[in-house]
Amino acid sequence: MDLSATHEVPASSSNNGALDYPTVEDYVGNTPLVRLQRLKTNPSNVILAKLEGNNPAGSVKDRPAVSMIAEAERKGIIKPGDTLIEATSGNTGIALAMAAAIRGYKLKLIMPANMSEERRAAMAAYGAELISVPAGKMELARDLAQELQARGVGVVLDQFGNQDNPLGHFKGTGPEVWEQTSGRITHFVSSMGTTGTIMGVSQYLKEKNPNIQIVGLQPSEGASIAGIRRWPKQYLPKIFQEERVDRVMEIGQREAEEAMRALAKVEGIFAGVSSGGAVSAALRLSAEVENATIVCIICDRGDRYLSTGVFSEEAAASDPQPCSVSEFPSAAARLVGLPEPHYILFTADPDPETGEPWCPDCARCLGAARSRVAAAGGTLLEVQVGQRPVWKDKGHPLRYHAALQLSGIPTLVRWQPDGTPGARLGAELEAASTPQEADQLIKDFVSSDLRFAAAAQDGSGVDVQALIQELDKASMSDGAVAH
């Protein structure tokens, strides 16, 4: 077979007749767009993930890094041999370090001390000099970069105010998404940090079809997610234009991390925390719309977060944590990667003062639901419906949910493998007058799942220990024959 007939040689002839092979820089962009297969909330929609970790330096930031340096050279602002300065939380620093190495620049990077060791090591490997500021002080890093420039130490590219940042996405990411979906995209979901990605892609897609919805993500109060920021007004990136974003969704720390772990476990996509946030937002969005093509940005690869422990067994052991109504569609979709049988308990929020559910019926059954589902080897997701006034509101999104038919709390629902609600235990739990009565009801309900609990209780399950002994005997017998 002539392999040369089936493979294109990525080279062209130069003026002297020699082959002009591409460089690393030529492979920035043109990243894959893949369909999520198992994480879904509405079968009428398709969720597509743009794998930006496939860029040479491993993140979506490769695009603006190359764009900013190339455009600054073109404008005569910098020349090879100069020193560049940038404040970064990680991925931009790695990308700039790569681009600086390719084009022959010195680079000083200023970053908060809490950035992962993998990120620091990658920057140093490319030859960048690292300067640390206290953990979480990205604003201080930006101020220090400007001060060093004022002292003549070097030139700040300023990803936060440099229009050549979104330009890289206007020229690259946007056109790629449009072409890869054949113009069918209806929603674009992206984390917002410097906002370069969402600004550039929004401008391009809106020019193609102004009806495409652009959804940006910011961290919920108290969350610290690399790549997603909620900026104080005075530090809001100058490149950000509010009118280019149709909707902003808040993403919690735990939500992003759980979605990140699920993405690796059930889709085979190993990515970082902000990517988990983008996928969770896409799943939430998918529960609201029909016949949509939703594209979300997978910003980077998961290997740059291993030292933080977010992929450890200990971190995953407590998945899933109780979630809010807004997160419910995404959390329910993520059950696919956790031990079956799956149950969802719709319960009251904890009282801010006591920590106990404000609903006494929920308080009576919560412990029993946790222990009985655990005993069956399954997974329990607790969905907290809100404080009492919120739940009593006739407009509550779950009260008249067509599939759930949730008339009261607590309600325990068996969640089926196809991602739809099955049998439920509701009014009986609400009527239980003691914890013991609630426990018996839940025990009977969980035990009725014959695929799991019943087989273990009636002794008809496989005797694993006996099976291992039989395999050992067979192995010894085979060894005797072989000798």
C-alpha positions in Angstrom: 0.0 0.0 0.0 1.3 3.4 -1.0 1.0 5.5 2.2 2.1 8.6 0.5 -1.1 8.6 -1.4 -3.2 8.9 1.7 -1.2 11.4 3.7 -0.8 15.1 2.9 2.7 16.5 3.5 2.3 19.7 5.5 4.8 21.7 3.5 5.2 23.9 0.5 8.1 24.8 -1.7 10.2 27.9 -0.7 11.9 30.2 -3.2 15.0 28.1 -3.4 13.0 24.9 -4.1 13.4 23.4 -0.6 10.4 22.3 1.3 9.1 25.0 3.7 7.9 22.9 6.7 5.5 24.5 9.2 6.6 25.6 12.6 5.0 25.1 16.0 3.3 28.5 15.6 1.5 27.2 12.5 -0.4 24.7 14.6 -2.0 27.2 16.9 -5.8 26.9 16.3 -7.9 24.5 14.1 -8.7 22.5 17.3 -11.3 19.7 17.3 -15.0 20.3 18.0 -16.5 17.1 19.5 -19.9 16.0 20.5 -20.7 15.1 24.1 -22.2 11.6 24.1 -23.2 10.7 27.7 -23.5 14.1 29.4 -26.8 15.5 28.2 -30.1 17.0 29.6 -32.2 17.2 26.4 -32.0 14.7 23.6 -33.2 17.3 21.0 -30.0 19.4 21.6 -26.4 18.7 20.7 -23.6 20.0 23.0 -20.2 20.4 21.3 -16.9 20.9 23.1 -14.1 22.9 21.4 -10.9 21.2 22.6 -8.5 24.1 23.1 -6.1 22.0 25.1 -5.0 20.6 21.7 -3.1 23.8 21.0 0.7 23.5 21.2 1.1 25.0 24.6 -2.1 23.4 25.8 -4.8 26.1 26.1 -7.1 28.5 24.4 -4.6 31.3 25.3 -2.1 30.2 22.6 -4.3 32.1 20.2 -4.1 35.6 21.8 -0.5 35.1 22.8 0.6 34.6 19.2 -1.7 37.3 18.0 -0.5 39.9 20.5 3.2 39.3 19.8 2.8 39.1 16.1 0.7 42.3 15.9 3.0 44.2 18.3 5.9 43.3 16.0 4.0 44.3 12.9 3.2 47.7 14.5 6.9 48.2 15.5 6.1 48.2 19.2 8.5 45.3 19.9 11.3 43.5 18.2 13.1 40.1 18.9 15.4 40.4 21.9 13.1 42.8 23.8 11.7 41.9 27.3 8.0 41.4 27.6 6.0 41.6 30.8 2.6 40.2 31.6 0.4 39.6 34.6 -1.2 36.1 34.4 -3.2 33.5 36.3 -1.6 30.7 34.4 -2.6 29.8 30.8 -1.7 33.1 29.2 1.7 32.9 30.9 2.4 29.5 29.5 1.2 30.5 26.0 3.2 33.7 26.0 6.3 31.8 27.2 5.9 29.5 24.2 5.3 32.4 21.8 8.2 34.4 23.2 10.5 31.3 22.9 9.5 30.8 19.2 10.1 34.5 18.3 13.1 35.3 20.5 11.9 37.4 23.4 12.7 37.5 27.1 9.6 37.3 29.3 8.8 38.3 32.9 5.5 36.8 34.2 3.8 38.1 37.4 1.3 35.7 38.9 -0.5 34.9 42.2 1.3 32.4 44.5 -1.6 30.0 44.5 -1.3 29.0 40.9 -0.6 25.2 40.4 3.0 23.9 40.3 2.4 22.4 36.8 1.7 25.9 35.4 4.8 27.4 37.0 7.0 24.5 35.8 5.7 24.9 32.3 6.4 28.6 32.2 9.9 28.1 33.5 10.5 25.3 31.0 9.9 27.8 28.2 12.5 30.2 29.8 10.2 32.7 31.4 11.2 34.5 34.7 8.4 34.2 37.3 7.5 36.9 39.8 5.0 36.0 42.6 2.4 38.2 44.3 0.2 37.0 47.3 -2.4 34.3 46.5 -5.5 35.6 44.8 -4.0 39.1 44.2 -4.4 39.2 40.4 -5.2 42.9 40.6 -1.8 43.5 42.3 -0.1 41.5 39.6 -1.6 43.8 37.0 -0.5 46.9 38.9 3.1 45.6 39.3 3.3 44.8 35.5 2.5 48.4 34.7 5.0 49.7 37.3 7.8 47.6 35.8 6.9 49.0 32.4 7.0 52.5 33.7 10.5 51.8 35.1 11.7 50.7 31.6 12.1 47.1 32.5 10.1 45.9 29.4 6.9 46.1 27.4 3.5 45.0 28.8 1.4 43.3 26.2 -1.7 43.8 28.5 -4.0 40.9 27.6 -6.8 42.8 29.5 -6.7 46.0 27.3 -5.1 44.8 24.1 -7.5 44.5 21.2 -5.1 42.0 19.6 -6.2 39.5 22.2 -9.8 39.2 20.9 -8.5 39.6 17.4 -6.9 36.2 17.7 -10.4 34.7 18.3 -12.1 36.9 15.7 -9.7 35.5 13.1 -9.4 32.0 14.4 -11.8 30.6 17.0 -15.0 32.2 15.7 -14.5 31.2 12.0 -13.6 27.6 13.1 -16.7 27.2 15.2 -18.9 28.6 12.4 -17.4 26.3 9.8 -17.2 23.2 12.1 -21.0 23.5 12.8 -21.8 24.4 9.2 -23.4 27.6 10.6 -25.8 25.6 12.8 -24.6 27.0 16.1 -27.3 28.5 18.2 -25.5 29.1 21.5 -21.9 29.8 22.5 -20.7 29.3 26.1 -17.4 30.5 27.4 -15.7 31.3 30.7 -14.9 35.0 31.2 -11.5 35.8 32.5 -9.7 38.4 30.4 -12.9 38.1 28.2 -10.8 37.9 25.0 -12.3 34.6 23.9 -15.9 35.6 24.3 -15.3 39.1 22.8 -13.6 37.9 19.7 -15.9 34.9 19.0 -19.0 37.0 19.8 -18.1 39.6 17.3 -17.5 37.1 14.5 -20.6 34.9 15.2 -22.9 37.9 15.6 -21.8 39.2 12.2 -22.7 35.8 10.7 -26.0 35.4 12.6 -27.1 38.0 15.2 -29.6 35.5 16.7 -26.7 33.3 18.1 -26.8 33.6 21.9 -23.5 34.3 23.6 -23.4 33.1 27.2 -20.5 34.1 29.5 -19.6 32.5 32.9 -18.5 34.2 36.1 -17.8 32.6 39.5 -20.4 32.6 42.1 -19.7 34.5 45.3 -16.7 32.8 47.1 -15.7 30.6 44.2 -12.0 30.6 43.1 -11.9 29.0 39.6 -8.7 29.5 37.5 -9.7 31.2 34.2 -13.1 32.6 35.4 -13.1 35.9 37.1 -15.5 38.4 38.7 -13.6 41.7 38.3 -13.9 44.8 40.5 -15.3 47.6 38.4 -12.0 49.5 38.2 -10.2 46.3 37.0 -12.8 45.2 34.4 -10.8 44.4 31.2 -10.9 47.2 28.8 -11.5 44.8 25.9 -14.8 43.8 27.5 -18.0 45.1 25.8 -21.1 44.2 27.8 -23.4 44.3 24.8 -21.5 41.4 23.2 -22.7 39.0 25.9 -26.4 38.0 25.9 -26.4 36.3 29.2 -24.1 35.8 32.2 -24.4 32.6 34.3 -22.8 32.1 37.7 -20.8 28.9 38.3 -19.9 27.5 41.7 -16.6 26.0 42.7 -17.9 22.6 43.5 -20.2 22.5 40.5 -17.2 23.2 38.2 -15.0 20.6 39.8 -17.7 17.9 39.7 -18.4 18.6 36.1 -14.7 18.5 35.3 -14.4 15.1 36.9 -17.5 13.8 35.1 -16.1 15.1 31.8 -13.0 13.0 32.2 -14.8 9.9 33.5 -17.7 9.6 31.1 -16.6 11.6 28.0 -12.9 10.9 28.0 -12.1 14.7 28.0 -9.4 15.5 30.5 -9.7 19.2 31.1 -9.4 21.9 33.8 -11.9 23.4 36.3 -13.1 26.3 34.1 -13.9 23.8 31.4 -16.0 21.9 33.9 -17.8 25.1 34.5 -18.4 25.6 30.8 -19.8 22.1 30.4 -22.1 22.5 33.4 -23.4 25.7 32.1 -24.0 24.1 28.7 -26.0 21.3 30.4 -28.1 23.8 32.3 -28.7 25.8 29.2 -29.7 22.6 27.3 -32.4 21.9 29.8 -34.0 25.3 28.8 -34.0 25.1 25.0 -35.0 22.8 22.2 -33.3 21.8 18.9 -30.2 23.8 19.8 -26.5 23.4 18.9 -24.5 24.5 21.9 -20.8 25.0 21.7 -18.7 25.4 24.8 -15.0 26.1 25.1 -12.7 23.5 26.8 -10.0 25.9 27.8 -7.1 23.6 28.6 -5.9 20.2 29.7 -6.4 18.6 33.1 -2.8 17.6 33.6 -2.0 21.1 34.7 -4.2 20.7 37.8 -3.1 17.3 39.1 -1.0 18.8 42.0 -4.1 20.6 43.3 -5.8 17.4 44.2 -9.0 18.1 42.2 -8.8 14.7 40.4 -7.9 12.7 43.5 -10.0 9.8 44.9 -10.6 11.8 48.0 -12.0 14.8 46.0 -14.3 12.5 44.0 -15.4 10.4 47.0 -18.0 13.1 48.1 -19.5 13.6 44.6 -22.3 14.6 44.3 -22.7 17.4 46.8 -26.2 18.9 47.5 -27.1 21.3 44.7 -29.4 24.1 44.0 -32.4 24.2 41.7 -30.4 26.1 39.0 -27.7 23.4 39.0 -30.1 20.5 39.1 -30.2 19.7 35.3 -26.4 19.5 35.2 -26.0 17.6 38.5 -28.6 15.0 37.4 -26.8 14.6 34.0 -23.5 13.9 35.9 -25.0 11.0 37.8 -24.2 8.8 34.7 -20.6 8.6 35.9 -21.5 7.5 39.5 -22.4 4.1 41.0 -26.0 2.9 40.3 -28.8 2.9 41.4 -29.3 6.6 41.3 -31.7 8.5 43.5 -32.6 12.2 43.8 -34.0 13.6 47.0 -35.8 16.9 46.7 -35.4 18.5 50.0 -35.4 21.9 51.8 -32.4 24.1 52.1 -30.6 24.1 55.5 -31.5 26.8 57.9 -28.7 29.4 57.9 -28.6 29.4 61.7 -29.1 25.7 62.7 -27.8 24.0 59.6 -30.9 21.7 59.6 -33.5 21.7 56.8 -36.2 24.3 57.6 -38.8 21.6 56.7 -39.2 19.1 59.6 -40.4 16.4 57.3 -37.2 16.7 55.3 -35.1 16.6 58.5 -36.8 13.4 59.5 -35.9 11.5 56.3 -32.5 13.0 55.3 -30.3 10.7 57.3 -32.3 7.6 56.3 -32.1 8.5 52.6 -28.4 8.8 52.8 -27.7 5.6 54.7 -30.2 3.4 52.7 -28.9 4.5 49.3 -25.3 4.0 50.5 -26.2 0.5 51.7 -27.6 -0.3 48.3 -24.3 0.8 46.8 -26.0 3.6 44.9 -25.7 7.4 44.6 -27.9 10.0 46.2 -28.2 13.5 44.8 -29.8 16.0 47.1 -31.5 18.9 45.3 -32.3 21.8 47.7 -35.4 23.6 46.5 -34.8 26.8 48.4 -35.9 28.5 51.5 -39.6 28.3 52.6 -40.8 31.5 50.8 -39.0 30.4 47.6 -40.5 26.9 47.7 -44.0 28.2 48.5 -43.9 30.5 45.5 -46.3 29.2 42.8 -43.8 30.1 40.2 -41.1 27.7 41.6 -39.5 25.9 38.5 -39.9 22.4 40.0 -43.5 22.6 41.3 -45.0 22.1 37.9 -42.1 20.4 36.1 -43.9 18.2 33.6 -41.6 15.2 34.1 -41.0 15.5 37.8 -44.6 16.3 39.0 -43.1 17.4 42.3 -46.0 18.3 44.5 -44.2 18.5 47.8 -41.0 17.9 49.7 -39.4 15.6 50.7 -39.7 13.5 47.6 -37.3 10.7 46.8 -37.1 9.8 43.0 -35.4 6.9 41.4 -33.4 8.4 38.6 -33.3 6.0 35.6 -30.3 5.2 33.5 -31.7 7.1 30.6 -31.7 10.3 32.7 -35.4 10.5 33.4 -37.4 10.2 36.6 -38.8 6.8 37.6 -40.7 5.7 40.7 -41.1 8.2 43.5 -41.8 8.3 47.2 -43.4 11.6 48.2 -46.7 12.0 50.0 -45.9 9.0 52.2 -42.6 10.6 53.4 -44.4 13.9 54.1 -46.9 12.0 56.2 -44.4 10.1 58.2 -44.5 11.2 61.8 -41.2 9.8 63.1 -37.7 9.2 61.8 -38.3 5.5 62.2 -41.4 5.5 60.0 -39.5 7.5 57.4 -36.6 5.1 57.5 -38.9 2.1 57.0 -40.5 3.8 54.0 -37.2 4.6 52.4 -35.8 1.1 53.1 -38.7 -0.5 51.4 -38.5 1.9 48.4 -34.8 1.4 47.9 -35.0 -2.3 48.4 -37.5 -2.6 45.6 -34.8 -1.9 43.0 -34.3 -5.5 42.2 -31.3 -4.9 40.0 -29.2 -4.0 43.0 -30.5 -4.2 46.5 -32.7 -7.3 46.2 -30.0 -9.5 44.7 -27.7 -8.7 47.6 -30.4 -9.3 50.3 -31.7 -12.7 49.0 -28.3 -14.2 48.5 -28.7 -14.6 44.7 -25.8 -12.4 43.8 -22.4 -13.6 42.7 -20.1 -15.0 45.4 -17.0 -13.0 44.5 -14.7 -14.8 46.9 -15.7 -18.2 45.6 -15.2 -17.1 42.1 -11.7 -15.8 42.9 -10.9 -19.2 44.5 -12.1 -21.0 41.4 -9.9 -18.8 39.2 -6.9 -19.5 41.4 -7.4 -23.2 41.1 -7.7 -23.0 37.3 -4.6 -20.9 37.1 -2.6 -23.4 39.2 -3.9 -26.3 37.0 -2.9 -24.5 33.8 0.6 -24.0 35.3 1.0 -27.6 36.1 0.1 -28.6 32.5 2.5 -26.1 31.1 5.4 -27.5 33.1 
